[in-house]
Amino acid sequence: MNLGELFTTNPKSLELLNNGVAVVKDAVSPEELRTLRFELRTFVCEGEYSKGLGKILSAFLGNLDRPEQPAAWVSGFYGSGKSHLGKIFCATSGTTSSSRRTKPEHGA
């Protein structure tokens, strides 16, 4: 069995639109949206990666009614997919880079 037979889409048939580097920012231009669609379509989420994303999403969804969300710390070795995880979370949760930077006003 070869690598291409293990996956629904043979990895050798894909052109990496992001050159293997995820940039966590809002997709605005047609090229950025095309790259985001590619990343979502080819994202593999299994094992500990899946458990971690599940924990982050559960905490996020459990706090939607609150003015602030608890922080999530994502750690790992260089090239382990930390930025991809963050980008996928933002894309699937509806979070934008501007909402991540906004601090709540005190006394409001």
C-alpha angles and dihedrals in degrees: 000000000000131000094260091060094056097063135056088236118036106241090217089064093059127092109213102234091189097042087239093297121111117209113202103219138107113287106231111147122069089250092051091048091049090051092047091051089051092049092049092046094050100036112125114203116181140134118000090354089060092046091051094049089047092054093049093047092046092052091045094050092043090058102043091113092056126085092233134040125218114253123253122213115206115191133173146124123297108285095016094122104260093141092044090053091050093047093048091048092051092047095048098040097048091240116148130203090246091054090049091055097045114103118205116252114245116237093015 
